Amino acid sequence: MSKSYRRKHPKMTVHDAGGLKNFWEKKIEHHAKQVQNENSRISRSALDKLRCEWAQRLERRLKMLQQPEEGPKKSSLLPIESFPLVDKTVA
């Protein structure tokens, strides 16, 4: 550029190839840092773990609902009739 052009446009800056290269290298470095920080943040997040847990819960629920009913479920507790009646009246 000519000197007269620079005098007419003083705010205009001129960069050489080295300056442009440094500018873009800084931009790329900054972007790489941002991507790395974002990946680190995502890896620390509990969101993936929660999604997996809920997916497992839903799978178990679907399996349970799709299984045919096996009739009345038997309780693990003993029925009342199995205990002998004791007379607690005092004579």
VENCOR-V415884 format. One record per pair of residues at least 24 apart in sequence whose ideal C-beta (glycine too) atoms are under 8 Angstrom apart, sorted by the first residue. I is the first residue (numbers start at 1). J is the second residue. If there is no record, write none. Layout:
# VENCOR-V415884
i | j
I | J
I | J
This chain:
# VENCOR-V415884
none
